[in-house]
Amino acid sequence: MVCPHCGRAVPSSGDRGPVARVRRMMELCACVERELDKVLHKFLSYGQHCERSLEELLCYVSQLRQELSSTALQGAPLSATLSLMMAQCCRKIKDTVQKLASDHKDIHSSVSRVGKAIDRNFDAELCSVVSDSVWESREKQQQQQILQMAIVEHLYQQGMLSVAEELSQESTLNVDLDFKQPFLELNRILEALHKQDLRPALDWAISKRQHLLELNSSLEFKLHRLHFIRLLAGGPDKQLEALSYARHFQPFARLHQREIQVMMGSLVYLPLGIENSPYCHLLDARHWTEICETFTRDACALLGLSVESPLSVSFASGCVALPVLMNIKAVIEQRQCTGVWSHKDELPVSVISWGGGVGWGSGADLPVLSWQIEIELGMKCWYHSVFACPILRQQTTDSNPPIKLICGHVISRDALNKLINGGKLKCPYCPMEQNPADGKRIIF
């Protein structure tokens, strides 16, 4: 798609979504991977060829050495045939070494092509959108400590406890035991679940039963069900134990009646083997994966944490947003606009619209529209409601909150102040004339 005003290539609406960006990134990675596969193939072939050539050469030299030793023991002078064989041997050694050196040089050129493929498919100047001075001021140093704490929290949440401890010591962060303890317990239980040990998770769920009920969590029931299924997998010898354990389902009978009926029905097929019955799906290994996900989700909810750490969410969002910022920077540089992006820790805040085109800069005789960069991150990164003023196209803030007019339409406070004329306000939608003081702030 080509812009009708400037003639530049513009991605279509289907190419701007997060799915399209991920697909494009995968294509770029595939290009580099193909070059890497070529290098690995050449390296493997070179290794095999080198080993084979050296073995042949070693065998040839060994045979010649034996013949020379035999001639020397007999006291006979060196024959013309042996002299010719020695000359041929020296020439063969020289040719083999030159061939191996040439092949080795070819591998170096293939490795350099991988680097060129990376430079061609990925922008190496990612740091150009941020300045090193971001971390120099005292306020930025505090932000750096916050970033370090986010990294430590991410490491704890991922179970990389020793790495988190090492980073805490090297960065002189003071991490309280009260902060670490929930992560230590969570990872201890998850490690047991990965080993198919349900007892730590069951003990935790029973101790947190009331809190889990408030979350409408089915974690405790799923843990009991998984233990019951393990007893079913034990065959007829475990039938009485399974029947006895079924009493744990009583508190969950109202909410999980259908699932309990299925498990009770599976007992009929126990003598024949559950794996050969209509209930074979109960033995699916995916139940262990699901219980780990359920425990992680509910445990994080009780701890007031997201399932994914803030660092991983920020990193994923940055990977989506960075190409957009790089494109904006390229447009600014191409049009030689100065002062639009004066600080590398800030984004452009305004655009100028005239005629039908859009340009960067400022001017007293041109209408200036307040503007923000909008980047679609997908529903996965939606955590709270956001209201953008339909008039100024700005996201509302505490200093510029949304205001509901008496006609029911909502605009930002800045827009309301700009629309006041002679002490009166005319709604830009109705348009109903009203008193600006009648507007009420809305809190989402």
N, C-alpha and C positions, 0 to 999 in steps of 0.2 A: 504494500500500500504506500502511495506517494502523496506527500502533503501538497495540496494545490497552490499554496502560497510560496513556500520556499523550495519545493522540489526534492526535499530530503525524504529518505525512506522512513516510514513510520510504522511500527508494529501494529497489526490489526488488533481488534478487541480480544480476539481469541488467543493472541500471542502475549497478552500482558498479564494473564492470570498466574497464580502461584504454580498451578499444574504445568502450564506451558513453560514457565521458567525452570522448573525442576527437570522437565523433559529436555529442554535446551542444554541444561547443565550436564545431564547424562550423556547427551550427544557429544559434547565437548570432551568429557572424560573418556568416552569411547574412542575418540580420535587419538588421544594421548596413549590410551591403552593399546591401540593397534601398533603404534610405533614401539611401545615397550615390548610387545609380543615379538616383534621382528628382532629386536636386540637379544631377547632371551633365546630365540630360536637360533640366531647366529652364534651366540655364545656357547650354546649346547653343541652345535655342529662343529664349532672351532675346537672345543675341548675334545670331542671324539676324534676329529681329524688329527689334532696335535698328538694325542696319545697313540693313535695308530701309526703315524709317521715316525715318531720317536722309537716305538717298539721295532718297526722294520729297520730303521737305521741302526739301532743297537744290535739287532741280530746280525746285520751285514758286517758291522765292525767286529763283532765277536768271532765270526767265521774267519775274517781276514787275520785277526790276531792269532787264532789257532794255527793257521797256515804259516804265518811268519815265525811263530814259536817253534813249529816242527822243522822248518828250514834252518833256523839258528841252531837247534840241537844236533842236526846232521852235519853242521860245519860247512854246508854248501853256500856258495855265493848267491846273492839276491838275483833271481831270474828276471828276464824282461817281462814275463807274464805277471809276476808279483808286483813289479814296479808299475805296470799298467793298472793293476787292480788297486794299488794304493792311490794312484792319481785319480781313478774313477771314484774311489771312496771319499777322498777330499772334496771332489767336485759335488758329489751327492750330498755330503754334509752341508756344504755351502748353499746349494740350491734349496735344501730342505729348510734351513734356517731362514733364508730370504723369503721363502713362501710363507712360513709361519709368521714372520714379522709383518709381511704384507697383509695377511689375513687379520692379524691383531690390529693393525692400523685401520683396517676397514671397520672393525668393531668400534673403535673410537669415534669414527665418523657417524656410525649408527647411534651411539650414545648421545652425540651432540645433536642429532636430529630429534631425539626425545626432548631435549631442552628447548629446541626451536619450536616443537609442537606445543609445549607448555606455554611458551611466550606468545605463540600465535593464537592460541585458544583461550588464554586467560590473561587478565590485565595484571601486570606485575606492580603497577603503581597504585595499589589500594590505599597506601598510606597518604596519598595526596588529598584525600577528603578529610583528613584530620591532622592536626598539628601537634608536634611534640610538646608545645607550650601548654597543652591541655592539662598536663600533670605537674606544672611547675608552681602554680600558686598554692597558697595554704589551703584554700577551699578545694582545689583539685587534688591535693594530697589526701584530704579527707575522703574524697571520692575514690581515690586509689585504694585506701583502706577498705572501703565498702566493697570494691571490686574483689580485693583479696579475700574478704570474708565470704563473698558469693562463691568464689572458687573453692574455698574450704568447705562450705556447706554442700556444694555440688559433689565434692569428693566423698564426704561423709554419706551423702544420700546414695551414691553409687557403690558404696561398700569398700571404697579404697581408703581404708582407715589409716594405714601406715603412711601413705602419701600425704593425707590431710595433716597428720601430726607433724611430718617433716616440714611441710609448707608453713604451718603455724609457727614452728620454731624459727625457721629462716626469715620469715616476715615479721617476727616479733609480735604476732597477734596473740592476744590474751583470750583464749577460747575456754569458757567455763565448762565444768563437768556437766552442769545441768543442761547445757546446750548439746553436748555430745551424747549424753545418755540415751535419749530417744532413738538416735540414729544407730547407736550400738545395739540396742535391743531389736530394732527393726531388721538390721542386717543379720543378727543372730538367728532370728526366726526365719527369715528368707533363706538363709543358708541351710537350715534344717529342712525346709520345704523342698528345696532342690534335691536334698538327699531322701525325699519322700518320708520324712519324719514329721508327723502331724502333731505330736504332743506339745511342743512349745507354742505353736500357733493356737491350739485348742485352749491351753491354759490362759494365753493372752486374751483370746476372744471371750472366755467365760468371765475373766476379771473385768473386762470392758463391756459386759453385756448391755447394761443400761445405756451407755453412750452409743453403742452400735444400734440399739433399737431406735434411738432418737434420730439416727441417720438413715433409718429404714434399710439397714444393712442385713444381708442374708449370709454373711461370712460364717457365723457359727454353724448354721444349718449345713452349708456347703462342706465345712470341715467334717462334721459328723457323717454326712452322706459319703464323703470320700473314704472315711475310715470304714464305713459299712461295705462299700464296694471292694475295699481291700480284703475284707473278710469273705465276701462272695468269691473273689478270685482264689481263695484257699480251698474251694471245693466242698464236698459233703462233710468233711471233717470239721469245717468251721460253721456248720449250719446252726447248731445250738448257740454258739457264741454270737452269731449274727442276729438271731432272734432275740437274744438277751440285750444286745446293743441297740436294737430298734426302739427301745424305750426312751432313748435320748431324743427321738423325733417328736415326742408328745407335745413339748412347748411350741413346736412349729407346725402343728397339724392344721391350724386354720389357714395359714398363709401358703403352705406348701403341700396341700393335700394331694394333688395330682402326682407330684414327684414321689411322695411317700408311697402312694399306691403302686407306682411303677416298680419301686424297689422291693416292695412286699411281693408283687407278682413274680419277680425274678427268682424268688426262692423255690418256686415250683420246678424250675429248670436246673436247679443246683446239682442234682444227681447226674444229669446229662452233660453238665458243663455250660456255664454262662456264655462262653465264647461261641458255642454252637446253637445259641437260642436267639429269639427275637430281641433279647435284651443285651446283645453283645456290645451295643454302643456304650453301655455303662463302663466297659473296660478300656475305653479310648484314652490314650495318653494325654490328650489335650486337656483333660480335667485337671491335671497337675499344673499345666501352664495357666489355666484360668484361675486356679486357686491362688497362685502367686500374684497374678494381676489384681485379683479382688482384695487380697490382703494388703498389697501395696497401696491401692487406692483408698481403702477404708482407714488404714493406719495413718496415712498422710492427712486424710480429712480430720482425724482426731487430733493430730499434731498441729493443725492449721497450716499444712504445707500443700503445695500442688504436687501432683504425681511426678511431673517433670520439674526439675530444679529451675529456678529463675535464670540461672546462667545458660542452661541448654535452650530455654525458650528464647532468651535474648540473642543467643548465637544463631539459632534457626531463623529468627526474624531478620537479623542483620544480613544473613546470606541472601534473603529475598530482597531486602531494601538496598543493599550495596550497589547492585547493577544499575538501579534507577538513579541513585546519587551520582554514579560515575557518568551516566548519560547526560545528566543535568550539567555536570561540570564540563563535559566535552562541548555542550551547546554554548555555555558561557564563554569558554575559551575560543570557540569557532567564531562567535559574533563579537569577540573582543570587547566584552562588557566589563567595565571596572566598577568596583564598589558594591556589586551585587552580593558577592560572597566574600566579604572582607575578613571574616574570621573563620578559620577552618573547623571550629567547634560549633558553628551555627549554620543554618540553612537559609537560602534566599527567602525573603519574607514578602516580596511583592512582585507583581508583573504589571505591565502596561498594555492595554488593549486599544487598538485603533483600527479603523477600517474593517477589518475582518481577520487581521493577523495578530500575532502576539509577539511582543518584544520585551527585552529586559532593560531596566534602567529607571530613570525618573525624569519628570518634566512637569513644569507648572501648568502648561496648556493641555496636558493629556490626562485623561481620567486614570487614576491609580486604583487598582483593585487589590485589596488585601488577599493574600493567597497562602495556602499551605500545601505541602506535598502530600498527596494521599497515595498510600501504597497498600494494595490489597494483600493481606497476610493469610486470609482464609479463616474459616470458622474456628479452627483449632486454636488460634491465638486471640479469640474474643473472650475477655474475662469480665467486662463490665460494660454497661451502656454508655454510649458517647453521643452527644448531641452537637451537631454542626449547624451554625446559623445559616438559614437558607438565603439570607440577604447578603452577608459579608463572606459567606463560605468559610467561616472560621469555627474551629472547635471551641466551645465555651469553656471557661475556666472559673476559678473562685472569684477572680477580680472582674470577670466578664460573664456573669451567669446567664442562663436562659430566663426569659421573662415571658409570662403568659398574658396576652392582652385580653380585654373583656370580651372580645369577639371569639376567643378561643385559640387564635393563632399564636405561635411561639416564635420569638426572635431573640437575639442576644441583646444585652444591655447597650453595647456600643452601637448596634444598629438602631435601637430605639432612640438613643440620643441624637444620632445623625438625621433621623426622620422627623424630629420635632420642628415644627414651623409655626411661629407665632404662638407658642405655648400650647399648641394642639398637635395631636399625633393622628395621622391617617394610616390605617392599616394597609400595608402594601398588597394585601390579598383581597380584602372585602370589596371596596375599601371603606371601613367604618371609622368615622372621626370620633376621637375619645381623648380623655385626659391622660397624659403620660403617667401621672402618679397612680392611676388605677391599675397599672401593670403589677403582676405579682411574680415574685421569684419562684422558680420551680427547682426542686431538688430531686434528681433521679436516683 
